[in-house]
């Protein structure tokens, strides 16, 4: 399957809400819930505008992973960029598209954008039971940093956060 990244724009809000709602319960098996209010159209629209504002200020960059038919397969972003050009990675792939290498390919495409944006370092975290996410990060040059010592209960399972990072090949200031 051919995929591409598109920068998040205002006109994506409705399709993105559908994507998020369709995949809500799948995502909540891997990450804590965003809560019911997140999926209410008015709240989602407000949040979407806030994300676009962050993007216009250059403190976050949001992309959608799409196929040739313009369907949203996933999303990927870097947020909380500071003056040293360091930020945090986030991504999610819809349930129907997992296990097909799309997360790996999407992150590979995203990392090319990250380099163009002169982002110097990215931190990522996943849960100790999310082995596919850990593999995706490793395949894209992220290095394991540490695992939290404290665990938390998510969906009846005790898990810990696992941390990774990636550094641009240039020397950090």
Secondary structure by P-SEA (a helix, b strand, c coil): cbbbbbcccccaaaaaaaaaaaaaaaaaacccccccccccaaaaaaaaaaaaaaaaaccbbbbbbcccccccccccccccccccccccccccccccccccaaaaaaaaaaaaaaaaacccbbbbbbcccaaaaaaaaaaacccccccccbbbbcccbbbbbbbbbcccccccc
